[in-house]
Amino acid sequence: MKKQVEKRDAAGAAGAQARTRKSAETRERIMAAATELMLEHGGTGFQIGEVSERCGMSKGSLYYYFADKGALVQAIFDRSMDGLVADVEAAVAHAPSASASILGLVEAVARAVRPGSALTLALAHGIWDVEHEVLPHIKEHLDRIIAVLEAQLERAKGEGIVRPGANSHLVAVAIIGAFAITEYAGEVVDENDDPEAFVHGVLDVVFHGIGADGQH
């Protein structure tokens, strides 16, 4: 009897794991379809019906996984930001110096928030999505990136490339803020161009300023 109970429990656990895995795969499929539509529309103007049609499922089934379009876009944003944070941390972990670390970190941010990217489109939607209170999520993710950059700026002070009295937090906020609004940079950042020039342009302003020589 005991062995039968154990076998039944094991079968039940395996079935639950299979259902969980299938549910996760379905969520990923829905998010991938919605991301494609965002890129095609150049924004979040897609309809839930378009997503369900692309996934080959009914709208009712889709609503089982996401309550509405806002929740779906927020999920895409959260996943994109998690990926960006991971890229930022990886860039810092493998950098041999503070300057290389800062450059790698900023390049990772620039790639993620280039105009027309899924993250930028989801971010623009989230700023106006009051119902889902996305802004706290945006701040939470950006705070993590800002904290990593701030630590690298402090490290740079020890390497003699940042003034000891510089406000690292303020500088980090300014740098990340520049990339958070790259949509407003016009031709400076073209989605078909390598964002490296913009990265170096921002860092040049940060490290060398905009004042004329000899002016303070």
C-alpha positions in Angstrom: 0.0 0.0 0.0 2.8 2.4 0.9 4.6 1.8 -2.4 1.3 2.4 -4.3 0.9 5.7 -2.4 4.5 6.7 -3.1 4.1 5.8 -6.8 0.8 7.8 -7.0 2.4 10.8 -5.3 5.4 10.6 -7.7 3.1 10.4 -10.7 1.2 13.4 -9.4 4.4 15.5 -8.8 5.6 14.6 -12.3 2.3 15.6 -13.8 2.3 18.9 -11.9 5.9 19.6 -13.2 4.8 18.9 -16.7 1.8 21.2 -16.5 4.0 24.0 -15.0 6.6 23.6 -17.8 3.8 23.6 -20.4 2.3 26.7 -18.8 5.7 28.5 -18.8 6.3 27.6 -22.5 2.8 28.9 -23.4 3.6 32.2 -21.6 6.9 32.5 -23.5 5.1 31.9 -26.8 2.5 34.6 -26.0 5.2 37.1 -25.0 7.3 36.3 -28.1 4.2 36.9 -30.4 3.4 40.1 -28.6 7.0 41.3 -28.9 7.0 40.6 -32.6 3.8 42.6 -33.0 5.2 45.5 -30.9 8.2 45.7 -33.3 6.0 45.5 -36.3 3.6 48.2 -35.1 6.5 50.3 -33.7 4.6 50.5 -30.4 2.0 48.8 -28.3 -0.9 49.5 -30.6 -1.5 45.8 -31.3 -4.7 44.0 -30.2 -5.0 41.0 -28.0 -6.8 39.2 -30.9 -3.7 39.6 -33.0 -1.6 37.9 -30.3 -4.0 35.0 -29.9 -4.3 34.5 -33.6 -0.5 34.4 -34.0 -0.3 31.9 -31.2 -3.0 29.8 -32.6 -5.1 30.0 -29.4 -8.4 31.6 -28.4 -8.5 35.0 -26.6 -10.1 33.3 -23.7 -7.2 31.0 -23.3 -4.7 33.9 -23.6 -6.5 35.7 -20.8 -5.8 32.7 -18.6 -2.1 33.7 -18.8 -2.4 37.5 -18.9 -5.3 39.5 -17.5 -5.1 42.1 -20.3 -2.7 43.8 -22.7 -1.2 45.9 -20.0 -0.2 42.9 -18.0 1.3 41.3 -21.1 3.4 44.4 -22.0 4.5 44.6 -18.3 5.7 41.0 -18.5 7.7 41.8 -21.6 9.2 44.8 -20.0 10.1 42.9 -16.8 11.8 40.1 -18.8 13.7 42.6 -20.9 14.9 44.5 -17.9 16.0 41.3 -16.1 18.0 40.5 -19.2 19.6 43.9 -19.2 20.5 43.7 -15.6 22.1 40.3 -16.2 24.1 41.8 -19.2 25.2 44.8 -17.1 26.4 42.5 -14.2 28.2 40.3 -16.7 30.0 43.2 -18.3 31.2 44.4 -14.9 32.2 41.0 -13.7 34.6 40.4 -16.6 36.0 43.9 -16.9 39.8 44.3 -16.0 39.5 48.0 -15.0 36.9 50.6 -14.0 37.0 52.3 -17.4 36.4 49.0 -19.2 33.7 48.2 -16.7 31.9 51.5 -17.2 32.2 51.3 -21.0 30.9 47.7 -21.1 28.0 48.6 -18.8 27.0 51.6 -20.8 27.2 49.7 -24.1 24.9 47.0 -22.7 22.4 49.7 -21.7 22.7 51.4 -25.1 22.0 48.1 -27.0 19.0 47.4 -24.9 17.3 50.8 -25.1 18.1 51.7 -28.7 15.1 53.3 -30.5 12.6 50.8 -31.7 13.7 48.0 -29.4 11.2 45.9 -27.4 12.4 47.4 -24.2 12.1 51.0 -25.3 8.6 50.4 -26.7 7.5 48.6 -23.5 9.1 51.4 -21.4 7.2 54.1 -23.3 3.9 52.2 -22.8 4.7 51.6 -19.1 5.2 55.3 -18.4 1.6 56.0 -19.2 0.1 52.8 -17.9 -1.3 54.1 -14.6 -3.7 51.2 -14.1 -0.8 48.6 -13.8 1.5 50.9 -11.8 4.5 50.1 -14.0 6.6 53.0 -12.9 7.6 51.4 -9.6 8.9 48.4 -11.6 10.8 50.7 -13.9 12.4 52.5 -11.0 13.3 49.2 -9.3 15.1 47.9 -12.3 16.9 51.1 -13.1 17.9 51.5 -9.5 19.8 48.2 -9.7 21.7 49.3 -12.8 22.4 52.7 -11.3 23.8 51.1 -8.1 26.2 48.9 -10.2 27.4 52.0 -12.2 27.8 54.0 -9.1 30.0 51.3 -7.6 32.1 51.4 -10.7 32.5 55.1 -10.6 33.7 54.8 -7.0 36.2 52.2 -8.2 37.3 54.6 -10.9 38.1 57.2 -8.2 40.6 54.7 -6.9 42.1 54.3 -10.3 42.5 58.0 -10.7 40.1 58.6 -13.6 37.3 60.2 -11.6 37.6 63.2 -9.3 37.5 62.1 -5.6 34.9 64.7 -4.8 32.5 63.7 -7.7 29.0 62.7 -6.8 29.0 59.1 -8.1 25.3 58.6 -7.6 24.4 61.8 -9.5 26.7 60.9 -12.3 25.3 57.4 -12.6 21.7 58.7 -12.7 22.7 61.2 -15.4 24.3 58.5 -17.5 21.5 56.0 -17.3 19.0 58.8 -17.8 20.6 59.8 -21.1 20.0 56.3 -22.4 16.5 56.0 -20.9 15.4 58.8 -23.2 17.4 58.0 -26.4 14.1 58.3 -28.4 14.5 62.0 -28.0 18.1 62.1 -29.3 16.9 62.2 -33.0 19.5 61.4 -35.6 22.2 61.1 -32.9 21.0 57.5 -32.3 19.7 55.7 -35.4 18.3 52.2 -34.9 20.3 51.1 -38.0 23.6 52.5 -36.7 26.0 51.1 -34.1 25.2 52.8 -30.8 28.9 52.9 -30.0 29.3 56.5 -31.1 26.5 57.7 -28.8 28.0 55.7 -25.9 31.4 57.4 -26.4 29.7 60.8 -26.8 27.9 60.5 -23.5 30.9 59.3 -21.7 33.1 62.0 -23.2 30.7 64.6 -21.8 30.7 62.9 -18.4 34.5 62.6 -18.1 35.6 65.7 -19.9 32.6 68.1 -19.4 31.3 70.7 -21.8 33.2 73.8 -20.5 35.8 75.5 -22.5 39.5 74.7 -21.7 40.5 76.4 -18.5 36.9 77.2 -17.5 35.5 75.8 -14.2 
